[in-house]
Structure formats: C-alpha cells, structure tokens
Amino acid sequence: MLQLCGRFVQKLGDALPEEIREPVLRDAQWTFESAVQENISINGQAWQEASDNCFVDSDIKVLEDQFDEIIVDIATKRKQYPRKILECVIKTIKAKQEILKQYHPVVHPLDLKYDPDPGAKPGGLALGAVYERRGSGNLHPFCLW
C-alpha cells in the first residue's frame, strides 16, 4: 500500500524547483509513511507488529464476498429510496394543500356605491363614489377603513 500511495507523493514534487525537490520529496515520503504506520492497524495489531503475509487467500475471498454483498445492497437501496422519498414528498405536498384549504383570511369587503350628487359632499370631489364598510352602516367618502 505504501508503494502505491508513494507514487502520488512523488508526483507532488513535479511542481517543485530542481534544487529543493529531492530533500522535500524525501521528507514528504518519510512523513507519509510514518503517519500511515502510526495510524493504521491490521487485525488489531500495530503496523510494525503485523506480518506481511497476514492475509491469506481465504481471507481475501471472504472480504471480496462481503464487498460484493455491500455493492448489491447499495444498488438495491439506490432503486428503493427514491420511491420512498417520492412518497414522503407527495404526502407533504398533500398535507400543505389541506392546510391551505382550511385557511380563510378574514377580510371585510367594501361596497362601492354611487353618489348621484357629488357636489353636495364636502371637499368638492369630482368623483361621486362612496365606500361603505359592510355591516357598519357608516358612509365614508373614499375611505377604506
């Protein structure tokens, strides 16, 4: 694994100037290898304690089978979950529609009445319309309250 990932560390040095490339790459490689060895354990053992041949062919076969099962499981979920999500979205939209159907704003509509003699009202307005709030019986010229 260190050899595979070590190539990436080597490619990082391509952008560096020639005079500092070699020592910087050596330092980066050492830092990378020591970080891997300190932070990775194999079957519960430290990197240095684990043997190089800790995986036998049967272990690898078991791991490959488990990996295949996980792939199949994820592929199945990719097909099922969009349907489940769609069902939840539809239920949410229907619930919002029901809530909106129950909402009835309270607005007092105004009646527009024609005043046949616009000159008789104070202010001498040319328009002869008067607004009246329903149910109040009070006439208010051009007043919306």
C-alpha positions, 0 to 999 in steps of 0.5 A: 500500500505504501508503494502505491500511495508513494507514487502520488507523493512523488508526483507532488514534487513535479511542481517543485524547483530542481534544487529543493525537490529531492530533500522535500520529496524525501521528507514528504515520503518519510512523513507519509509513511510514518503517519500511515504506520502510526495510524493504521492497524491490521487485525488489531495489531500495530503496523510494525507488529503485523506480518506481511503475509497476514492475509491469506487467500481465504481471507481475501475471498471472504472480504471480496464476498462481503464487498460484493454483498455491500455493492448489491445492497447499495444498488438495491437501496439506490432503486428503493429510496427514491420511491420512498422519498417520492412518497414522503414528498407527495404526502407533504405536498398533500398535507400543505394543500389541506392546510391551505384549504382550511385557511380563510383570511378574514377580510371585510369587503367594501361596497362601492356605491354611487353618489348621484350628487357629488357636489353636495359632499364636502371637499368638492370631489369630482368623483361621486363614489362612496365606500361603505364598510359592510355591516357598519352602516357608516358612509365614508367618502373614499375611505377604506377603513 
